[in-house]
Amino acid sequence: MSTLSPSLTASASQRLVIPARVASGVVICLDYIFTAQDWVSFLGDLGVVADSLGAYQFILHSTILAPYRVPNPPPIDHHLHLREACALSTTTHRRSPQFVLAVVPNDDARRVVQHFGLVQGIATQCISGHQFFGTRGADRLATLADAIYRLNVKLGGRNALQHHLPKSLGRTLILGGAITYAYRKPEPVWHCAIVAAVDCERHRWFTATSLQLTGDHRINDIGALLDRVIDLIGQSVSRVLYVRAAVPPYRIENTVEYVSNAAQASLSRRNAGEPCIAVVVPWGPDEDANSAEDYETVDVASRSYAIPFNEFGHGWDLEALSKYLATLTFNLALDNKPIPIPAPLKC
């Protein structure tokens, strides 16, 4: 029985989606504090929200696994549980699952799920068990709706857009990039990912991921990842804006030079001329941009970003760059909901 009131579900039903085609999936709980009754309540709420968003097939075609009662399980137990769940889903639906929607107890479990999805080629979406328990009514509805909207985009669906997009600024390729630690034995491994979209089609984000054995702050095979997403996009571009997750000040110049060279090489093979590339990196309040003569900073949505080079060309001056970054501080997966950091770092 759902704990959501009719008024809450009615408000969610106004947010229409074009759902992804789903034939097999997994909904699983890795949070051991969930009781059987908690899980029934969660599934009831999830079903109501999915139905109101037009995505009930996500639940209908999923293999659902109850919480396993192992206090503080190690990451390897999560991995085995995920593998068993996917095997069961494959047997039930006669095809490999397209996604895993997991309730997780902490960031360690979240990283296991993300790494599992990367290795298996499965879209993943996590919901914090603590966040679910800590919310009521409309907030709980929003938590579940957020997960379904994000999962729908990852599976190739398209969410409703209620507002006009900001006017595009030329044929600009928007890139986001980050490196996070991914659990693996016997040696540690880092998960690298980039997302990309052409400015005039911001509702279509493409993703490429890889693993690397070094914890260097740069993505070592950025060139191959860029080639992959540019081939998927299939359009020529004249400008590139690369929004990079935070990098220590002493590594910024090396990281930016590496990605700039890779982008120039990848795009020059496809375009008549060399594209203009700008790279921006979040800049903490305790870091002094004036300590490096080649840095400038811009403020967007109360956050500072470092720009390692002063000369952009083709309109990439600081004022234009600041305004352009501001147009990215919304989430297309949530009807242009404002977000504190640019969209490429939230995809």
C-alpha positions, 0 to 999 in steps of 0.5 A, spaced: 500 500 500 502 506 497 504 511 503 503 517 498 496 521 498 492 522 492 494 530 491 501 528 491 500 523 485 496 528 482 502 533 482 507 528 479 502 526 473 503 533 470 510 531 469 510 527 462 515 523 460 517 519 453 519 513 456 525 509 454 523 502 451 524 497 457 524 489 457 528 487 463 531 490 469 532 489 476 530 493 482 534 491 488 535 493 496 542 493 498 541 497 505 540 492 510 536 496 515 530 496 510 525 491 514 520 487 509 515 492 511 519 498 509 521 494 502 513 493 501 512 501 502 518 503 498 515 499 492 508 501 493 511 508 493 515 507 487 510 504 483 505 509 484 510 515 482 512 510 476 505 510 474 504 517 474 510 519 470 508 514 465 514 509 466 510 503 470 513 498 465 520 500 469 517 496 474 513 491 470 518 488 467 523 488 473 526 483 477 525 485 484 529 483 490 528 484 497 533 486 502 538 481 504 539 481 512 547 482 512 549 487 517 555 492 514 556 487 508 563 488 505 563 491 498 564 484 495 557 481 498 554 487 494 557 485 488 555 478 488 548 480 490 548 484 484 550 479 479 545 474 482 540 479 481 542 480 474 542 472 473 535 471 475 533 477 471 536 474 465 532 467 466 526 471 468 525 475 462 530 471 457 534 477 456 540 481 460 537 487 464 538 494 461 538 497 468 539 496 476 535 501 480 538 500 487 537 502 494 544 503 497 546 504 505 552 509 503 557 511 498 561 505 498 555 501 496 553 506 491 560 506 488 560 498 487 553 499 483 556 504 479 562 499 477 558 493 476 554 497 471 560 500 468 563 493 467 556 489 465 554 495 460 548 496 464 545 503 466 544 504 474 541 509 478 541 509 486 537 511 491 540 513 498 536 509 503 537 514 509 534 519 504 528 515 503 527 514 510 529 521 512 523 524 507 516 524 508 510 526 503 512 530 497 519 530 499 519 522 498 515 523 492 520 528 489 526 523 491 523 517 487 521 521 481 528 524 481 531 517 480 526 515 475 527 521 471 534 520 471 534 513 469 529 514 463 534 519 460 540 514 461 536 509 458 534 513 452 528 516 454 526 523 453 523 527 459 518 533 458 521 540 457 516 545 460 521 551 458 525 554 452 532 552 452 537 558 452 539 560 445 545 556 443 551 560 442 554 557 435 555 549 434 558 548 441 560 541 444 559 541 451 563 536 455 563 534 462 569 530 465 570 526 472 574 521 475 572 517 481 574 511 485 571 504 483 572 498 488 576 493 485 581 487 488 586 486 488 588 493 485 585 499 486 581 502 480 579 509 478 572 510 474 573 515 468 567 518 465 565 524 460 558 526 458 557 530 451 552 534 448 551 539 442 548 546 445 542 546 440 540 539 443 542 539 450 536 534 451 541 528 448 547 527 452 552 521 450 556 518 455 563 514 455 566 511 460 573 507 462 577 504 467 584 506 469 589 503 474 592 510 476 589 515 480 592 521 476 587 527 476 587 526 468 583 522 464 589 518 461 584 515 455 580 522 454 582 521 446 579 515 445 573 517 450 572 523 445 572 519 439 567 515 442 562 520 444 563 525 437 562 519 433 555 518 437 553 525 436 555 525 428 555 533 428 561 538 426 562 543 432 566 549 432 567 550 439 568 546 445 566 547 453 569 542 457 567 543 464 572 538 469 570 536 476 575 539 481 582 538 480 588 540 485 591 547 483 598 544 482 595 539 477 590 544 473 595 546 468 597 539 466 590 536 466 588 542 461 594 541 457 592 534 456 585 534 455 586 540 450 591 537 446 586 530 445 580 535 443 584 538 438 587 532 435 580 528 435 576 534 432 581 537 427 580 530 424 573 531 423 572 539 422 575 543 416 579 548 422 581 547 429 576 548 434 576 553 439 577 550 446 575 552 453 576 548 459 573 550 466 574 547 473 571 548 480 575 553 484 575 552 492 574 559 496 581 557 499 585 557 493 588 563 490 587 564 482 592 570 482 598 565 484 598 563 477 598 568 472 595 564 466 588 563 471 582 567 471 576 566 475 568 567 473 563 566 478 556 562 476 551 561 481 555 563 487 561 558 485 567 560 482 571 557 476 578 557 474 580 558 467 587 556 466 588 560 459 586 567 458 585 567 450 579 563 447 578 567 441 571 566 437 567 569 442 570 565 448 572 571 452 571 571 460 564 575 460 561 570 454 564 564 458 561 566 464 554 567 461 554 561 457 556 557 464 550 560 467 545 557 461 548 550 464 545 551 471 539 547 470 537 540 469 534 538 463 532 531 466 528 535 471 524 540 467 530 545 467 530 545 475 535 550 477 542 546 480 548 549 483 553 547 478 553 546 471 549 540 468 555 537 465 557 535 472 550 532 474 549 528 468 
